[in-house]
Amino acid sequence: MDSEHGTRSAENSAVEFLARNSQLPVGDVEQLYWDEMVKLAPGARIKGFLSIFAIRNVRELLLRRGTAKPALV
């Protein structure tokens, strides 16, 4: 498995998890994810971390909206 495929799979898994957790359609959460990627990309020095920050931002956005459950620690 190449690293890009592994990253895409991890992104998809995270988006699916957030969608289940927030009880929103996957497409809605995926759109939030890509919106965050677009916002973060221009200022990113290390592009490999973009997905991590985008997922974090979407999770925080969903928490603020009250549609997601806090992550288990």
Backbone bond lengths (Angstrom), bond angles and torsions (degrees), N, CA, C in turn:
res aa  C-N    CA-C-N  psi(-1)  N-CA   C-N-CA  omega(-1)  CA-C   N-CA-C  phi
1 M - - - 1.458 - - 1.521 108.03 -
2 D 1.338 116.54 130.27 1.458 118.73 178.81 1.524 110.47 -81.84
3 S 1.322 116.33 164.00 1.464 120.00 -173.80 1.525 112.14 -68.06
4 E 1.340 118.35 -32.96 1.466 119.29 179.12 1.519 110.39 -66.33
5 H 1.337 117.19 -42.23 1.461 120.53 178.65 1.519 110.19 -64.07
6 G 1.314 117.30 -40.49 1.456 121.06 178.03 1.513 112.10 -63.81
7 T 1.331 116.87 -39.23 1.457 121.38 178.52 1.522 110.27 -66.61
8 R 1.327 117.14 -45.10 1.470 120.88 178.74 1.519 110.19 -60.25
9 S 1.316 117.03 -41.47 1.458 120.79 179.79 1.526 110.36 -64.45
10 A 1.303 117.34 -41.35 1.469 121.46 178.37 1.525 110.26 -65.58
11 E 1.337 117.13 -41.33 1.465 120.68 177.64 1.522 110.21 -62.02
12 N 1.327 116.45 -47.10 1.463 120.81 -179.94 1.523 110.72 -60.63
13 S 1.328 116.72 -42.91 1.466 120.47 179.22 1.523 110.97 -62.09
14 A 1.319 116.82 -41.99 1.467 120.67 -179.62 1.525 110.54 -66.41
15 V 1.318 117.15 -42.47 1.465 120.73 179.19 1.524 109.71 -64.33
16 E 1.332 117.31 -43.69 1.468 120.94 178.61 1.529 111.01 -62.85
17 F 1.327 117.18 -41.16 1.461 120.89 178.13 1.526 110.58 -62.30
18 L 1.334 116.81 -47.02 1.461 120.46 179.56 1.531 111.11 -62.35
19 A 1.319 117.13 -37.84 1.465 120.63 178.94 1.529 110.58 -64.99
20 R 1.328 116.37 -45.95 1.482 120.00 177.85 1.522 110.25 -61.69
21 N 1.312 115.91 -46.10 1.459 122.06 -176.74 1.526 111.91 -63.43
22 S 1.317 116.95 -34.32 1.464 121.32 -177.75 1.520 112.39 -97.12
23 Q 1.321 116.12 -3.82 1.462 122.73 -178.49 1.526 111.58 56.91
24 L 1.328 115.49 40.35 1.456 123.05 175.75 1.524 108.88 -114.29
25 P 1.331 117.36 156.07 1.469 119.26 175.68 1.529 110.80 -61.77
26 V 1.325 115.17 144.41 1.466 120.81 179.81 1.523 109.98 -55.75
27 G 1.319 117.42 -40.54 1.464 120.82 -179.32 1.517 112.92 -59.67
28 D 1.340 117.17 -37.49 1.466 120.56 178.60 1.525 111.12 -66.25
29 V 1.323 115.96 -45.19 1.468 120.30 -179.43 1.529 109.86 -68.96
30 E 1.322 116.56 -37.54 1.465 120.17 177.59 1.527 110.42 -62.39
31 Q 1.334 117.93 -38.40 1.462 121.07 177.87 1.528 110.44 -64.96
32 L 1.333 117.24 -41.85 1.464 120.55 176.06 1.526 110.27 -60.03
33 Y 1.337 116.44 -42.27 1.468 121.97 179.16 1.531 110.24 -58.80
34 W 1.343 117.03 -49.97 1.468 119.54 -177.64 1.520 111.70 -68.97
35 D 1.323 117.31 -31.89 1.468 119.77 174.00 1.525 110.42 -60.77
36 E 1.331 115.92 -42.84 1.470 120.21 178.36 1.528 111.06 -66.58
37 M 1.327 117.37 -39.95 1.469 120.43 178.40 1.533 110.08 -59.22
38 V 1.338 116.44 -43.10 1.469 121.08 -179.96 1.531 110.77 -64.56
39 K 1.328 117.12 -39.21 1.467 120.81 179.24 1.521 111.90 -67.12
40 L 1.329 116.00 -39.54 1.468 120.72 -174.14 1.527 113.64 -81.58
41 A 1.308 117.85 -30.42 1.468 122.13 -171.73 1.526 114.75 -55.80
42 P 1.330 119.56 -45.17 1.467 118.09 -176.34 1.531 114.48 -59.44
43 G 1.315 118.46 -33.66 1.461 120.85 -177.30 1.518 114.28 -96.17
44 A 1.316 117.05 2.16 1.461 120.19 -174.80 1.521 111.61 -79.72
45 R 1.322 114.99 128.81 1.465 119.78 174.28 1.515 110.67 -89.65
46 I 1.321 116.52 -34.54 1.470 121.33 179.32 1.521 107.18 -117.79
47 K 1.313 116.16 100.65 1.467 122.12 -174.07 1.521 112.66 -63.33
48 G 1.313 118.32 -24.69 1.457 121.74 -178.49 1.519 114.26 -63.93
49 F 1.320 117.40 -19.64 1.461 120.72 -179.06 1.525 113.28 -95.73
50 L 1.330 117.18 -3.92 1.461 120.15 -176.71 1.520 112.75 -55.11
51 S 1.328 117.19 -45.75 1.469 119.39 -176.27 1.527 111.28 -63.59
52 I 1.319 117.27 -36.36 1.465 120.67 179.23 1.527 110.09 -61.82
53 F 1.328 116.20 -47.15 1.460 120.02 -178.95 1.522 111.62 -70.26
54 A 1.318 117.55 -36.48 1.466 120.62 178.37 1.522 110.41 -63.99
55 I 1.315 117.42 -44.20 1.469 121.25 178.67 1.525 110.10 -63.16
56 R 1.325 116.23 -43.49 1.469 119.79 178.21 1.525 110.84 -60.04
57 N 1.324 116.50 -44.79 1.461 120.71 -178.84 1.525 111.73 -64.89
58 V 1.324 117.34 -40.05 1.466 120.17 178.05 1.524 109.67 -64.86
59 R 1.318 117.25 -43.40 1.470 120.52 179.27 1.531 109.92 -60.07
60 E 1.326 117.23 -44.50 1.463 120.94 179.32 1.528 111.23 -65.10
61 L 1.323 116.86 -39.00 1.461 120.80 177.25 1.531 110.64 -62.25
62 L 1.319 116.72 -44.89 1.463 121.02 179.19 1.528 111.23 -65.54
63 L 1.330 117.18 -36.92 1.465 120.38 176.74 1.523 110.98 -64.45
64 R 1.339 116.48 -43.11 1.469 120.18 178.46 1.523 111.44 -63.10
65 R 1.316 116.32 -35.31 1.465 120.91 177.84 1.528 111.54 -73.94
66 G 1.330 115.65 -16.10 1.463 119.45 -178.59 1.510 113.17 81.73
67 T 1.340 117.53 17.23 1.452 119.69 -178.84 1.521 113.62 -102.04
68 A 1.324 117.55 -6.60 1.470 120.39 179.65 1.514 110.12 -119.63
69 K 1.306 114.67 151.90 1.459 120.83 175.12 1.527 108.08 -88.40
70 P 1.321 118.28 145.89 1.474 120.33 176.59 1.522 110.12 -58.93
71 A 1.325 116.25 147.22 1.469 121.40 179.05 1.527 109.28 -67.83
72 L 1.329 113.83 145.63 1.460 118.84 174.95 1.502 109.48 -75.86
73 V 1.308 117.50 138.62 1.465 121.19 -179.11 1.498 109.25 -105.94
